Amino acid sequence: MLTYEDRVAIADLVNLHGHYADAGELDRMTELFTEDVVYDVSDVGFGVLRGRAALKKAALDLGSGNPLAHLVTNVVITESSDGEVRVLSKAIVVKADGTSGSATYEDVATRTEAGWRIGHRTVTGRREPLNGKY
């Protein structure tokens, strides 16, 4: 069962990602993601990135195309009966041209020797109100 401290540590992973990314502190992603993280951004046009080095390279390659701000909210942490920890959150990005976008992060958090880390993230763009169910 997750403790209060576990929940705070896991929520911090999700929240700190935006701070580190927006500040260009890409080397600090080691504090957030497992070495072999699978980061699926195929829904927003960037494919599936594997490993922390691939995350850093993708951010550097995107250069000025990176968002100015990653804002995360509505963080929900659940633990399944087999001990897997899933984290669902909403993301808003603000781009340099003044436009913005919305996405959902679906994470799997893993307890490592160094503490909690995200081992898998799927980013799904939000494009239609009510997810198109109207």
Helices and strands as residue ranges (DSSP letters): H 4-22, G 26-31, E 33-40, G 42-44, E 48-50, H 52-62, G 63-65, E 69-79, E 85-94, E 100-112, E 115-126, G 129-132
